[in-house]
Amino acid sequence: MKITEADVVGRRIPLADDFPVSYEEHVDTEHLFVRLHTDEGAVGYGEGTSLPWFTGETLPGMVAAAEEWLLPTVVGEQLEDAVADFDERARQFPHNPGAKAAVELALLDLRGKRAGVPVRDLLGPTVRSEIPLVYPIPGVAPDRALELADEGIEAGFDRFKIKATGNVDNDIDRIDAVTGRLPDGATARVDPNTSWENTPKATRILERLANPDQLEYVEQPVSPDRPTDLRALWYDTGIPVFADEFVNGPADVTDLGEDGLAAGCHLKLAKTGSLSRMSAMAETANDYAMAATPVSAFGTSLEATAICHLAATVRKIPLACELDPGLIAADPTTAPLEIRPTISIPEGPGLGIDLAEDLF
């Protein structure tokens, strides 16, 4: 199978509703889409998303990196050679994780289609056929957060994620409103995106919460340059703490595990630049008895499907994974994922989802 042509397009897609986080009033997302054609008629699809506040990557940069640096290494090559050449170029090219993720996903899609297997079989043994999901609640006013919680409960969700923005009183009111509404057995994880800064401040906030027993864990409440604060907060409060902003590559997961700094970590394609690398990072986390949370950060159903394949192979995940293409206003796939409390793993072959023809 020879790769004969590549199509690249960048798109800014509005969110279905504003999604305030500690970094900004998030209103849209940036996506790079790649389509690889082959001499056998098979087509591979890939997507990369930018998280500028994490990586500094932007849409023009993703497009330029893919067109000028990454795709020339695969077009005109047999699939096996293209994969090897791309891996070598990706190692030489230190940044642009979104661009690298889009190309790698398209190559994985082709590899799965050629072999007639789902992408998850290329990552490791399947350990689950269904994935539980969280219901996301942005950093909105408490009354709006309560409305969203009610919508999630009515839809059957019992795992929630609440964003915190760093406005302490509002954060506490939002968390208390949601956790006070949850039915028996339901849980919420809280994500301050580093805005609680350090252990003393985060501890004081958690001590003020009305329902701390309903917290599954707190995600990266402190600055990423204070990794030992993760462990201190975990031990001081008894509430598990997961790392996110601290985790960018395999070495970071190893550091967390060797020093026992966190109960788990979040893995994002937009930061790691590689589904295969994410798989290895999850394996490392599990070897250290840490849970790994596969995340699609504002991706379309294409990226979310790729994360589903990964989640199917991760031995130890928390109570739920995080993906919701419904957060964006338009999904350019031919069959968008229907997000429910539990979703089945796509069967493939390859990723098992296509981008719409008119996208390109």
PEMO-V261064 format. One record per backbone hydrogen bond with DSSP energy under -0.5 kcal/mol. CO is the residue of the C=O (numbers start at 1). NH is the residue of the N-H. Records with the same first field share a line. If there is no record, write none. Layout:
BEGIN
CO: NH + NH
END
This chain:
BEGIN
1: 79
2: 4 + 39
3: 76
5: 37
7: 35
9: 33
11: 13 + 31
13: 29
14: 329
19: 26
20: 139
24: 21 + 26
26: 19
27: 15
29: 13
30: 50
31: 11
32: 48
33: 9
34: 46
35: 7
36: 44
37: 4 + 5
38: 41
42: 38
44: 36
46: 34
48: 32
51: 54 + 55 + 56
52: 56
58: 62
59: 63
60: 64
61: 65
62: 66
63: 67
64: 68
65: 69 + 70
66: 71
70: 73
71: 74 + 75
74: 77
77: 3
78: 82
79: 83
80: 84
81: 85
82: 86
83: 87
84: 88
85: 89
86: 90
87: 91
88: 92
89: 93
92: 94
96: 100
97: 101
98: 102
99: 103
100: 104
101: 105
102: 106
103: 107
104: 108
105: 109
106: 110
107: 111
108: 112
109: 113
110: 114
111: 115
112: 116 + 117
117: 350
118: 121
119: 122 + 123
120: 123 + 124
129: 345
131: 343
132: 321
134: 136
135: 161
137: 163
138: 140
141: 145
142: 146
143: 147
144: 148
145: 149
146: 150
147: 151
148: 152
149: 153
150: 154
151: 155
152: 157
153: 156
158: 187
159: 135
160: 189
161: 137 + 163
162: 191
164: 22
166: 168
167: 171
168: 172
169: 173
170: 174
171: 175
172: 176
173: 177
174: 178
175: 179
176: 180
177: 181
178: 181 + 182
183: 186
187: 160
188: 216
189: 162
190: 192 + 219
191: 164
192: 195
194: 197
196: 198
197: 223
198: 202
199: 203
200: 204
201: 205
202: 206
203: 207
204: 208
205: 208 + 209
206: 209
211: 214
212: 215
214: 188 + 216
217: 190
218: 220 + 242
219: 192 + 193
220: 194
221: 196 + 197
223: 226
226: 229 + 230
227: 230 + 231
228: 232
229: 233
230: 234
231: 235
232: 236
233: 237
234: 238
238: 240
240: 218
241: 263 + 264
242: 220
243: 266
244: 247
246: 248
249: 252 + 253
250: 254
251: 255
252: 256
253: 257
254: 258
255: 259
256: 261
257: 260
263: 291
264: 243
265: 293
267: 295
268: 271 + 272
269: 273
274: 278
275: 279
276: 280
277: 281
278: 282
279: 283
280: 284
281: 285
282: 286
283: 287
284: 288
285: 288 + 290
286: 289
291: 265
292: 294
293: 267
294: 322
295: 269 + 297
296: 298
300: 304
301: 305
302: 306
303: 307
304: 308
305: 309
306: 310
307: 311
308: 312
310: 313 + 314
311: 314
312: 127 + 128
315: 317
316: 292
321: 134 + 323
322: 296
324: 327
325: 328
327: 16 + 17
330: 332
332: 356
337: 339
341: 133
343: 131
349: 352
350: 119
354: 334
356: 359
357: 360
END
